[in-house]
Amino acid sequence: MSQFVPDGSAAVFVERRDQLIEYFERGIKARPQWRIGTEYEKVAVRREDARAVPFSGPRGIERMLAELADRFAWSPLLEDGRIVALRGDKASITLEPGGQLELSGEVCESVHCAQEEFARHIEEIVAVGDELQIAFLGLGIQPVSRVGEIEMVPKKRYGIMFPYMAKVGTLGQRMMMQTATVQANMDYASEADAMMKLRVGMGLAPLLNAMTANSPLSDGDLNGFVSFRGHIWTDTDTARSGFLPFVFGTGASFEKYADYALDVPMYFIVRDGEWYDMTSLTFRRFLEEGYRGHRPTMTDWDSHLTTLFPETRMKRYIELRSIDSQPPELMLSVPALTKGIFYDEDCLHAAWDLVKGWSYAERIDLYAAAHRRGLQTRAGRFSFRDLAMELLTIARTGLERHSVKNSRGDDESVYLERLTELNGRGLCPADVVIEKWNGAWNQQIGRLIDGSSYKAAA
C-alpha cells in the first residue's frame, strides 16, 4: 500500500478539473528515462510462535526500525513521537497497518540494480531481526495471528481507514492487518502507452495472481485458497478495488481515469498537521463544495490516488498490484516480468494477445478461480499453466533484447529462471507451501518458520 507523507510544500489549489488530468500528463517520460521500481512487503512474526510482531515493546516493529536507523543509512520518520517509517537516500522503509515491513525500493535502470538493493535490505533486516527474535516470512499473509490479535501501527491514516473498511466490505480489515504483496512500477511514454499498459496489466491480473499465489495459510491453518490475499480484495471495497471496465474499451484515457478517481470516496486530508476524516465525500464533491472551509489541493489529489486499489493503478507511473509477496528467491521475478513484458513494444502486444479475448465477465470469473485453483485454472481450452509459460517466454524475450548484463555476464532473464521452473511443473509458490505443510512440516509452526523465513546469505 503506497504511503502518503505530507511534505510541507506550498499548497497548489485545484481550480479546475483539467489540473487533475494534467497530473497524469506530467508523468510522461521519454523512453531513455524509463525505470523500474519495486515495493516489497513482508510479514513479520515472533520466532517462538509465528504470531505477528507487535508494533510496540522491546521486541516490536518500532524497535526494529530504531535499530535499522542506528546501524544503517536510514533516517527515522516520526508521527506523534513514534517511529513509523525510515527514509534513505534512494529508498524508504514503511509499515503497513499490521506491521508488515515494506521496502519502497530505488527507482532502477535494471533488475540487477534492484537485486543488489534487495540483497542489502535482506542482510539488514535479518541481522536486526535475529537479535530481536523476529522472522520475516516469504508468504503473502500472516499465517497465525487473527486480525484482532495484531497491534495496529499508530498512524492517523490507518485510524481512519480501519473502521471505514468494516462499512464497505467484510474483508478489508484483513487486507490491512494481515496481507503482504510485492508491486512493480513502470513508466509510460504517452497517454496511449499508459492506457495500453494499464489495460495489459489489468488483463493479466488473473494470470499473474495464479503464477505467484502465495497465501494459503492464515489463522493457523490452510484456508482453502492458494491466494487468500487475492480473494480478500474481492470484498474489501468495490468502489476502489478490482477491475476498471473502461480500461478495456477503446476510449480509455487519462480523463476517464481521473473521472473514476473523482467518484471514489476519500479517506483523509491533512491541514496544519491535523487529519480530517473525509470518508463521507468523494473527491468530486470535495472539489465542488469544499469541506469546512478547506479547498482541495494537488497534494490531496496525489494522496487520494494512493488510496485507490484497482489491480493495476495509475499515478505518475503505473503499478502492478496482483502479486502476493514472494519467497526471497522469487522476489526479483516480479520486476523482471514487468520490465520484460512492458518495456518492449512487441512483448507488450504479445502479452495482450494472450488475454484480450476474454470478456469482462470472464475476467472476473477467472480472477476468482485463480485465487483457489492457481495454475490449474482453465480459460477455455488453455490452462493457466500453459498461458504462464507463454507469458514467461514473452518476458524472457524482452529481457534478452534489452541485453543488460551483470558482472557475471547474465542478462536480466536470469531472474525468471526459478519462477519458470516452478510454473513449468504447474505449481505456484502456495502449492509448495501446502505440500510442505501437510508433509515435511507436519503442520508444525516451527517448521513453517524455518522453511519460509528470510535468511542471511551464506
C-alpha positions in Angstrom: 0.0 0.0 0.0 1.6 3.3 -1.0 2.2 5.7 1.8 1.4 9.4 2.0 3.7 11.7 3.8 2.9 15.4 3.9 6.0 17.2 2.5 5.3 20.7 3.8 5.5 22.3 0.4 3.2 25.2 -0.5 -0.3 24.2 -1.4 -1.3 24.2 -5.1 -5.1 24.6 -5.1 -7.2 22.7 -7.6 -9.0 25.4 -9.5 -10.3 23.3 -12.4 -10.8 19.6 -13.3 -8.2 19.8 -16.1 -5.5 20.1 -13.5 -6.3 16.5 -12.3 -5.9 15.2 -15.8 -2.7 17.2 -16.4 -1.3 15.4 -13.3 -1.1 12.2 -15.3 0.3 14.0 -18.4 3.2 15.2 -16.2 4.2 11.5 -15.7 5.0 11.1 -19.4 8.7 10.2 -19.9 10.9 9.6 -22.9 12.0 6.0 -23.4 15.6 6.6 -22.2 14.2 7.9 -18.9 12.1 4.7 -18.1 12.9 3.0 -14.9 11.6 0.1 -12.8 10.5 0.5 -9.2 9.6 -2.3 -6.8 7.8 -2.3 -3.4 8.4 -5.4 -1.3 6.1 -6.1 1.7 7.0 -8.8 4.2 5.1 -10.2 7.2 7.0 -10.3 10.5 6.4 -12.9 13.1 7.8 -13.9 16.5 10.2 -16.8 16.1 8.8 -18.6 19.1 5.2 -19.0 17.9 4.8 -17.3 14.4 2.4 -14.7 15.8 2.5 -11.2 14.4 5.2 -9.0 15.9 3.6 -6.1 17.8 4.4 -2.6 16.9 5.3 -1.6 20.5 7.7 -3.1 23.0 11.4 -4.1 23.3 11.0 -6.7 20.5 8.5 -4.8 18.4 8.5 -3.3 15.0 9.2 0.2 16.2 12.3 -1.2 18.0 13.2 -2.9 14.7 13.1 0.5 12.8 15.1 2.2 15.5 17.8 -0.4 15.3 17.9 -0.2 11.5 18.2 3.6 11.7 21.1 3.3 14.3 23.1 0.8 12.3 22.5 1.6 8.6 21.9 4.5 6.3 18.3 5.3 7.4 16.7 8.3 9.0 13.6 7.8 11.2 10.3 9.5 10.3 8.0 10.2 13.3 4.3 10.5 13.8 3.2 11.7 17.3 6.7 10.8 18.5 6.6 7.2 17.3 8.9 5.9 14.5 6.6 4.8 11.7 9.0 4.8 8.7 12.6 5.2 7.6 14.0 7.3 4.8 17.2 6.6 2.8 18.9 8.4 0.0 17.1 6.5 -2.7 14.5 4.3 -0.9 12.3 4.2 2.1 11.0 1.6 4.6 7.4 2.0 5.6 4.8 0.0 7.5 1.5 -1.5 6.5 -1.2 -1.3 9.2 -0.4 -4.7 10.8 3.4 -4.0 10.9 4.2 -5.6 7.6 7.6 -4.1 6.6 7.8 -2.6 3.1 10.9 -1.6 1.2 9.9 1.0 -1.4 13.0 0.5 -3.5 15.2 2.7 -5.5 14.0 3.5 -9.0 16.3 1.3 -11.0 17.5 1.2 -14.6 17.8 -2.6 -14.4 16.7 -5.6 -12.4 20.4 -6.1 -11.5 20.2 -2.8 -9.6 17.0 -4.0 -7.8 18.7 -7.3 -6.9 21.7 -5.6 -5.3 19.4 -3.3 -3.3 17.1 -6.2 -2.2 20.1 -8.3 -1.1 21.3 -5.4 1.1 17.9 -5.0 2.6 17.6 -8.7 3.5 21.0 -8.6 5.1 19.9 -5.6 7.2 16.5 -6.9 8.4 17.8 -10.4 9.1 20.7 -9.1 11.1 18.4 -7.0 13.3 15.5 -9.5 13.3 17.7 -12.3 14.5 18.7 -10.3 17.6 15.1 -9.4 18.3 13.8 -12.9 17.6 11.8 -11.6 14.6 11.4 -13.7 11.5 10.3 -12.3 8.1 8.4 -14.9 6.1 8.2 -15.3 2.4 4.4 -15.5 2.5 1.6 -13.3 1.3 -0.4 -13.3 4.6 0.1 -13.6 8.3 0.0 -17.3 8.9 -1.3 -17.5 12.6 -2.5 -14.2 14.1 -6.1 -13.1 13.6 -7.0 -9.5 12.9 -8.0 -8.7 16.5 -4.7 -10.1 17.8 -2.5 -7.7 15.7 -1.4 -4.3 17.1 -2.1 -1.6 14.5 0.7 0.8 13.6 -0.3 4.1 15.2 -0.7 6.2 12.0 -3.7 8.5 11.8 -4.3 7.3 8.2 -4.9 3.8 9.5 -7.1 5.0 12.3 -9.4 6.5 9.6 -9.3 3.5 7.3 -9.8 0.7 9.7 -13.4 1.4 10.9 -14.3 2.5 7.3 -13.3 -0.9 6.0 -16.0 -2.6 8.1 -18.6 -0.4 6.4 -17.7 -1.2 2.8 -16.8 -4.9 2.9 -16.2 -7.9 5.0 -12.5 -8.5 4.4 -10.9 -5.1 4.3 -9.6 -5.2 7.8 -7.9 -8.5 6.9 -6.3 -6.7 3.9 -4.9 -4.0 6.2 -3.7 -6.2 9.1 -2.7 -9.5 7.5 -1.7 -9.3 3.9 1.5 -8.6 2.0 2.3 -8.1 -1.6 5.1 -7.2 -4.0 4.4 -4.4 -6.5 6.2 -3.3 -9.6 6.1 0.2 -11.0 6.7 1.3 -14.6 6.8 4.5 -16.7 4.9 5.4 -19.8 5.7 7.4 -22.9 2.3 8.9 -23.8 -1.3 8.7 -22.9 -1.8 5.9 -25.4 1.1 4.0 -23.9 -0.2 4.5 -20.4 -3.6 3.1 -21.4 -2.1 0.1 -23.1 0.0 -0.7 -20.1 -3.0 -0.2 -17.8 -5.1 -2.5 -20.0 -2.4 -5.2 -20.2 -1.6 -5.1 -16.5 -5.3 -5.4 -15.6 -5.9 -8.0 -18.3 -3.0 -10.2 -16.9 -4.2 -9.8 -13.3 -5.8 -13.3 -13.0 -2.8 -15.0 -14.6 -0.2 -13.1 -12.6 -2.0 -13.9 -9.4 -2.1 -17.6 -10.3 1.6 -17.7 -11.2 2.6 -16.1 -7.9 -0.2 -17.1 -5.5 1.4 -17.5 -2.0 -1.1 -17.1 0.8 -2.7 -20.5 1.5 -2.2 -20.3 5.3 -4.0 -18.0 7.7 -5.4 -18.0 11.2 -3.3 -21.1 11.9 -4.3 -23.5 9.1 -4.9 -23.9 5.4 -7.6 -21.6 4.2 -8.8 -23.3 1.0 -7.1 -20.8 -1.3 -3.7 -20.5 -3.0 -4.1 -16.7 -2.9 -6.3 -15.8 0.0 -4.7 -12.3 -0.3 -6.2 -12.0 -3.8 -9.6 -13.3 -2.6 -9.6 -10.7 0.3 -9.5 -7.9 -2.3 -12.8 -9.2 -3.8 -14.7 -8.0 -0.7 -12.6 -5.1 0.6 -14.1 -2.1 -1.1 -15.6 -2.5 -4.5 -15.6 1.3 -5.1 -11.8 1.4 -5.1 -10.6 -2.1 -5.9 -10.8 -4.8 -8.6 -11.1 -4.2 -12.3 -12.0 -1.0 -14.2 -14.3 -1.7 -17.2 -13.4 1.5 -19.1 -9.7 0.3 -19.3 -10.8 -2.4 -21.7 -12.7 -0.1 -24.0 -11.4 1.9 -27.0 -11.9 5.3 -25.3 -9.6 4.7 -22.3 -7.9 7.9 -21.3 -6.3 10.0 -18.5 -9.6 11.8 -18.3 -11.6 8.6 -17.7 -9.1 7.5 -15.0 -9.5 10.9 -13.4 -13.3 10.7 -13.5 -13.1 7.2 -11.9 -10.9 8.6 -9.1 -13.2 11.7 -8.7 -16.1 9.4 -7.8 -14.4 7.2 -5.2 -14.9 8.2 -1.5 -11.8 9.9 0.0 -10.1 8.8 3.2 -8.5 12.0 4.6 -6.9 15.4 4.1 -4.2 16.9 6.2 -4.1 20.6 7.2 -1.5 22.0 9.6 -0.8 18.6 11.0 -4.5 17.8 11.6 -6.0 14.8 9.8 -9.6 15.1 8.7 -11.8 12.1 8.1 -13.2 12.6 4.6 -14.9 9.2 4.1 -18.3 10.8 3.6 -17.2 12.7 0.5 -16.0 11.7 -3.0 -13.2 13.9 -4.4 -15.7 15.3 -6.9 -17.9 16.6 -4.0 -14.9 18.0 -2.3 -13.9 19.8 -5.5 -17.4 21.2 -5.9 -18.3 22.0 -2.3 -15.1 22.1 -0.2 -15.0 20.9 3.4 -15.2 23.1 6.5 -13.6 26.0 4.6 -10.9 23.8 3.1 -10.3 23.6 -0.7 -8.7 20.7 -2.5 -5.0 20.8 -3.3 -2.9 18.8 -5.7 -1.4 17.2 -2.7 -4.9 16.0 -1.7 -5.2 14.6 -5.2 -1.9 12.8 -5.1 -2.7 11.3 -1.7 -6.2 10.3 -2.8 -4.7 8.4 -5.8 -2.7 6.3 -3.3 -5.9 5.1 -1.7 -7.3 3.6 -4.9 -6.6 -0.1 -5.2 -7.5 -1.5 -8.6 -5.5 -4.4 -9.8 -3.4 -2.1 -11.9 -3.1 1.5 -10.7 -2.1 4.8 -12.3 -0.4 7.7 -10.7 2.5 9.3 -12.5 3.6 5.8 -13.2 1.7 2.5 -13.5 1.7 0.0 -10.7 1.0 -3.8 -10.9 -0.8 -4.9 -7.8 -1.9 -8.5 -8.4 1.0 -10.4 -6.9 1.3 -12.0 -3.4 4.5 -11.3 -1.5 7.1 -14.0 -2.5 9.8 -16.1 -1.0 13.1 -14.2 -1.4 14.3 -16.4 -4.3 11.3 -15.3 -6.4 11.0 -11.7 -5.4 13.1 -10.4 -8.4 10.9 -12.3 -10.8 8.3 -9.6 -10.4 10.3 -6.6 -11.7 11.9 -8.9 -14.3 8.4 -9.9 -15.6 7.4 -6.3 -15.6 10.4 -5.0 -17.5 10.4 -7.8 -20.0 6.8 -7.5 -20.9 6.0 -3.8 -20.5 9.3 -2.2 -21.8 9.3 -3.9 -25.2 6.5 -2.9 -27.7 6.3 -6.4 -29.3 6.2 -8.2 -26.0 3.6 -5.8 -24.6 1.3 -6.6 -27.5 2.1 -10.3 -27.4 1.1 -10.4 -23.7 -2.2 -8.7 -24.5 -2.8 -11.3 -27.2 -2.8 -14.0 -24.5 -5.8 -12.4 -22.6 -7.5 -10.0 -25.0 -10.2 -12.5 -26.0 -11.7 -12.7 -22.5 -15.0 -10.9 -21.9 -15.2 -8.6 -18.8 -17.4 -11.2 -17.1 -14.8 -13.9 -17.9 -12.1 -11.8 -16.4 -14.0 -11.6 -13.1 -14.7 -15.3 -13.1 -11.1 -16.2 -13.9 -9.8 -13.9 -11.2 -11.9 -15.6 -8.6 -11.0 -19.1 -9.9 -7.2 -18.2 -9.8 -7.4 -17.5 -6.1 -8.5 -21.1 -5.4 -7.0 -23.1 -8.3 -3.8 -21.2 -9.3 -2.3 -22.6 -12.5 -5.0 -25.3 -12.6 -7.4 -22.6 -13.7 -8.6 -23.0 -17.2 -9.6 -20.3 -19.8 -11.4 -22.2 -22.5 -9.1 -24.9 -23.9 -6.0 -23.4 -22.2 -4.8 -24.0 -18.7 -3.2 -21.1 -16.8 -0.1 -23.2 -16.7 0.1 -23.1 -20.5 -0.5 -19.3 -20.5 2.0 -18.8 -17.8 4.7 -20.5 -19.8 3.8 -18.3 -22.8 4.0 -15.2 -20.7 7.4 -16.1 -19.2 8.7 -16.8 -22.7 7.5 -13.3 -23.8 9.1 -11.7 -20.8 12.4 -13.6 -21.4 12.4 -12.4 -25.0 12.0 -8.8 -23.9 14.8 -9.0 -21.3 17.2 -10.7 -23.7 16.5 -7.9 -26.2 17.4 -5.4 -23.5 20.7 -7.3 -23.0 21.6 -5.6 -19.8 24.3 -7.8 -18.2 25.6 -8.1 -14.6 29.2 -8.7 -13.7 28.8 -12.4 -14.3 27.6 -11.8 -17.9 23.9 -12.7 -17.1 21.1 -10.7 -18.6 18.0 -9.9 -16.6 16.2 -13.1 -17.7 18.2 -14.9 -15.1 15.6 -13.7 -12.5 12.9 -15.6 -14.3 14.5 -19.0 -14.1 13.1 -20.2 -10.7 9.6 -19.0 -11.5 9.8 -20.7 -14.9 10.9 -23.9 -13.3 8.1 -23.8 -10.7 5.3 -22.8 -13.1 6.6 -25.3 -15.6 5.6 -28.0 -13.1 2.1 -26.5 -12.9 2.9 -25.1 -9.4 2.6 -21.7 -7.8 4.5 -20.9 -4.5 1.4 -21.7 -2.5 1.3 -25.3 -3.9 4.8 -25.8 -2.4 3.7 -24.4 0.9 0.6 -26.6 1.1 2.7 -29.7 0.2 5.2 -29.0 2.9 2.6 -28.0 5.5 0.9 -31.4 5.0 4.2 -33.2 4.6 7.7 -32.4 5.8 6.5 -29.6 8.1 3.8 -31.8 9.6 1.6 -28.8 10.3 4.1 -27.5 12.9 4.6 -23.8 13.2 8.3 -24.0 14.0 8.9 -25.9 10.8 6.9 -23.3 8.9 9.1 -20.6 10.2 12.3 -22.4 9.5 11.2 -23.3 6.0 9.8 -19.9 4.9 11.8 -17.3 6.7 14.3 -14.9 5.1 17.9 -15.9 5.9 21.2 -14.1 5.6 23.4 -15.1 2.7 25.8 -17.9 3.4 
